[in-house]
Amino acid sequence: MHRPSNVDDKETLSKQINNISKLAKEKNLKVIFPIHPRTKKNIEQFEISIPDNFKVIEPLGSLNY
């Protein structure tokens, strides 16, 4: 989640995070979220809470996974 259309609007970003969290909880999973700097900045700016089933980590390059 780093594209402007996904992260530059508070409502859109909040909905996406909450929907991912809800799906993960339904399956009893945790979400590992390698957060892009743009997304991190907007989450902080919009004061969006990260769900408790998210583990936020530093961004990963394409060779890291």
C-alpha positions as CSV (number, residue, x, y, z in Angstrom):
1,M,0.0,0.0,0.0
2,H,1.9,2.9,-1.3
3,R,0.1,4.3,-4.3
4,P,-1.4,7.7,-3.9
5,S,-4.9,6.4,-4.7
6,N,-4.7,4.0,-1.8
7,V,-2.9,6.1,0.9
8,D,-3.5,9.8,0.2
9,D,-7.1,9.9,1.4
10,K,-7.8,9.3,5.1
11,E,-11.0,7.4,4.6
12,T,-9.6,5.1,1.9
13,L,-6.5,4.3,3.9
14,S,-8.4,3.7,7.1
15,K,-10.9,1.4,5.3
16,Q,-8.1,-0.6,3.7
17,I,-6.3,-1.2,6.9
18,N,-9.5,-2.1,8.7
19,N,-10.6,-4.5,6.0
20,I,-7.3,-6.3,5.9
21,S,-7.4,-6.5,9.7
22,K,-10.9,-7.9,9.7
23,L,-10.1,-10.6,7.1
24,A,-7.0,-11.6,9.0
25,K,-9.0,-11.9,12.3
26,E,-11.6,-14.0,10.6
27,K,-8.8,-16.5,9.7
28,N,-7.0,-16.0,13.0
29,L,-3.9,-14.6,11.3
30,K,-1.5,-11.7,12.0
31,V,-0.6,-9.2,9.3
32,I,3.1,-8.4,8.7
33,F,3.0,-5.0,7.2
34,P,6.3,-3.7,5.7
35,I,5.2,-0.1,5.7
36,H,6.2,2.2,2.9
37,P,7.4,5.7,4.0
38,R,4.5,7.4,2.3
39,T,2.0,5.2,4.0
40,K,3.7,5.6,7.4
41,K,3.7,9.4,7.0
42,N,0.0,9.4,6.1
43,I,-1.0,7.1,8.9
44,E,0.7,9.4,11.4
45,Q,-0.7,12.5,9.7
46,F,-4.3,11.2,9.6
47,E,-3.9,9.7,13.1
48,I,-5.0,6.3,12.0
49,S,-4.6,3.5,14.6
50,I,-2.8,0.4,13.6
51,P,-4.9,-2.7,14.5
52,D,-3.4,-5.0,17.2
53,N,-3.1,-7.9,14.7
54,F,-0.7,-5.9,12.6
55,K,3.1,-6.2,13.0
56,V,4.6,-3.1,11.3
57,I,8.1,-3.6,10.0
58,E,10.5,-1.5,7.8
59,P,10.0,-1.7,4.0
60,L,11.5,-4.6,2.2
61,G,13.2,-4.6,-1.2
62,S,12.1,-7.1,-3.8
63,L,15.0,-9.4,-3.0
64,N,14.1,-9.5,0.7
65,Y,11.2,-11.8,0.4
